[in-house]
Amino acid sequence: MSPLLAFFLYLIIWWVTLFMVLPMGVQRHNEGGKGFDAGAPEKPDLVRKLLLNTLLSAIVLAVIYVLVETGVIRWHEWFDGGVAP
């Protein structure tokens, strides 16, 4: 797997897992009135979620990389017309 392909695959994995990580631990605002959205989280904790997402994406990419390099996933058959180097 080339570094450029790994980078773009990582970006795709990162965005997909972001939507999985964002709702974790969300508590809604109980305050009502003007200027408060009932669906807004009290404490979004975005820095922790972004770091967790980055780590989770790196682990998923590492697993995919190992599976491609060991031949469990036959990447070349899918994308290179069946020619393995």
N, C-alpha and C positions, 0 to 999 in steps of 0.2 A: 504494500500500500504506500503510495507516494505521500510525502509530507503535505502537499497541497490538498490531496484528496482527504487525508486525515483531518486537516484543518476545517474543511467545509463540512465534513461529516460531523465533526465536533460541534460546529455552529448549529447544525440542524438538531442534533441531540440536545444541545443546551436549550434551544427555544422550546422543544417539545417537553423537556423535563421541567422547565420554568413553570408551565401551566399546571404541572403536577405538584410542585413545591409551594406555589403561592398561597393556596387555601389552607395550608397547614397551620393550626393554632390560631385561627381567626376568631376573635370575639367581637360581636357587633356593638355599636354605640347604643347605650340605653337612653341617652339624652334626646329629648325631642325639641321641637321648635325650629325657628328660622335659622338656616345656615348649617343644620346638621342632617346628614343623610343616614337613614336607619341602616343601610347596608354597608356603610364605611366601617373598616376595622378600627378598634380602639388603639391598638398598637401594631402597626404593620410589620415592624422588625425586618425591613427589607434587606439590610446589610447581611444579617445572619442567613436569610433565605437565599440571597444571591451567592454567598460563599458555599452554602450547602448544595445549591444547584450546580455550581462549578465543579465541586468535588464529585458529585454524583455523575455528572456528564463525563468527567475524566475516567471514572471507573467503568462506565458503560462503553466508552470508546476503547479502553484497554482490553476489555473482554472481546469486543468485536475484532480488534487488531490481532489478538491471540488466535481467535477462531479462523481468521482469514489466513494468517501465516502458517497455521498447522494444517490447513486444507479442509477443515470441517465446513467452512463456508467457501464455496468455489467461486470466488469473486471474478476471476478471469473468464470463466465460462459465461457469466451473466453479462459482463460489460466489454470484454475484449474479443468477442466473437469466438470464444472457445479456445483461444491460444494461451497457454500458460507459459511463463518464461522459464 
